[in-house]
Amino acid sequence: MEPFAQTIETAKKYVVSSTLEQVDWNAELVRGDLGKAVQQLKQESGKGLFVSGVKLPLALAELGFIDEYEFVVHPRLAGHGPTLFAGMSKHVDLKLVSRLEFASGAVAMRYEPRR
């Protein structure tokens, strides 16, 4: 856990919000036109942007801005909570790029959109 904690602590973070006035934890607030902001961020050097949550991935998928999807399925059924990509206006066909199983039973799958 320590290497992960060090990595996440120093990583630059972007928070998309229309209600927050300020952010901390090495983060920058993103406001305004989401499409323009993400296009700018994608042009910067680095290893890419990682996105989490429910609303932001949906908005980015609708804009066609997601180059790769990574889903980690854990061996636990919750039966409640928000649904990922609920309300999406169109289907996105995906191609499996890699799959990794963990001793815990969790499975990480990486996909690219078929274009």
C-alpha positions as CSV (number, residue, x, y, z in Angstrom):
1,M,0.0,0.0,0.0
2,E,2.9,2.4,0.7
3,P,4.1,2.7,-3.0
4,F,0.4,3.4,-4.1
5,A,0.0,6.0,-1.3
6,Q,3.2,7.8,-2.3
7,T,2.2,7.7,-6.0
8,I,-1.3,9.0,-5.4
9,E,-0.1,11.7,-3.0
10,T,2.3,13.3,-5.5
11,A,0.1,12.8,-8.6
12,K,-1.5,15.9,-10.1
13,K,-5.3,15.7,-9.7
14,Y,-8.1,17.5,-11.5
15,V,-11.5,17.9,-9.9
16,V,-14.5,18.7,-12.2
17,S,-17.1,20.6,-10.2
18,S,-19.7,23.3,-10.7
19,T,-20.2,23.8,-7.0
20,L,-16.8,23.7,-5.3
21,E,-14.9,26.9,-4.9
22,Q,-11.5,25.4,-4.1
23,V,-9.7,22.0,-3.8
24,D,-6.7,20.7,-2.1
25,W,-4.5,17.5,-2.1
26,N,-2.4,18.6,-5.1
27,A,-5.6,19.2,-7.2
28,E,-6.7,21.8,-9.7
29,L,-10.4,22.7,-10.1
30,V,-11.8,22.3,-13.7
31,R,-14.8,24.4,-14.6
32,G,-16.5,25.6,-17.7
33,D,-16.6,23.7,-20.9
34,L,-15.7,20.1,-20.1
35,G,-14.9,19.2,-23.7
36,K,-12.4,22.0,-24.1
37,A,-10.8,21.4,-20.7
38,V,-10.3,17.7,-21.3
39,Q,-8.9,18.3,-24.8
40,Q,-6.3,20.7,-23.3
41,L,-5.4,18.2,-20.6
42,K,-5.0,15.4,-23.2
43,Q,-2.5,17.5,-25.1
44,E,-0.2,17.9,-22.1
45,S,2.7,15.5,-21.7
46,G,2.3,12.6,-19.3
47,K,0.9,9.0,-19.2
48,G,-2.7,9.9,-19.6
49,L,-5.6,10.8,-17.4
50,F,-7.4,8.4,-15.1
51,V,-11.0,9.1,-14.3
52,S,-13.2,7.7,-11.6
53,G,-16.7,8.3,-10.3
54,V,-20.0,7.9,-12.0
55,K,-21.1,11.2,-13.6
56,L,-17.7,12.2,-15.1
57,P,-17.0,8.9,-17.0
58,L,-20.5,9.1,-18.4
59,A,-20.0,12.7,-19.6
60,L,-16.6,11.8,-21.1
61,A,-18.0,8.7,-22.8
62,E,-20.8,10.8,-24.3
63,L,-18.2,13.2,-25.7
64,G,-16.2,10.3,-27.1
65,F,-13.1,11.2,-25.1
66,I,-12.4,7.9,-23.4
67,D,-9.5,6.0,-25.2
68,E,-9.4,3.1,-22.7
69,Y,-11.7,1.7,-20.1
70,E,-10.5,-0.3,-17.1
71,F,-13.0,-2.1,-15.0
72,V,-12.2,-4.0,-11.8
73,V,-14.8,-6.5,-10.8
74,H,-14.8,-7.5,-7.1
75,P,-16.3,-10.7,-5.8
76,R,-19.1,-9.0,-3.8
77,L,-22.6,-8.1,-4.8
78,A,-23.8,-4.9,-3.3
79,G,-27.3,-4.7,-4.8
80,H,-27.5,-0.9,-4.5
81,G,-25.7,2.3,-5.4
82,P,-25.3,4.3,-8.6
83,T,-25.0,2.4,-11.9
84,L,-22.0,3.2,-14.1
85,F,-23.0,4.8,-17.5
86,A,-26.7,4.9,-16.6
87,G,-28.5,7.0,-19.1
88,M,-25.9,6.7,-21.8
89,S,-27.4,7.9,-25.2
90,K,-25.6,5.3,-27.4
91,H,-23.8,2.0,-27.2
92,V,-20.0,1.9,-27.2
93,D,-18.6,-1.4,-28.5
94,L,-15.4,-2.4,-26.7
95,K,-12.5,-4.7,-27.5
96,L,-10.8,-6.6,-24.6
97,V,-7.1,-5.6,-24.5
98,S,-6.0,-7.3,-21.3
99,R,-7.3,-9.2,-18.3
100,L,-5.7,-9.8,-14.9
101,E,-7.0,-12.0,-12.0
102,F,-6.0,-11.3,-8.4
103,A,-5.8,-13.8,-5.5
104,S,-8.7,-12.0,-3.9
105,G,-10.9,-13.1,-6.8
106,A,-11.1,-9.6,-8.3
107,V,-10.6,-9.3,-12.0
108,A,-9.2,-6.2,-13.8
109,M,-10.2,-5.9,-17.5
110,R,-8.9,-3.3,-19.9
111,Y,-10.9,-2.4,-23.0
112,E,-10.5,0.0,-25.9
113,P,-13.5,1.4,-27.8
114,R,-14.0,-0.1,-31.3
115,R,-14.0,2.8,-33.7
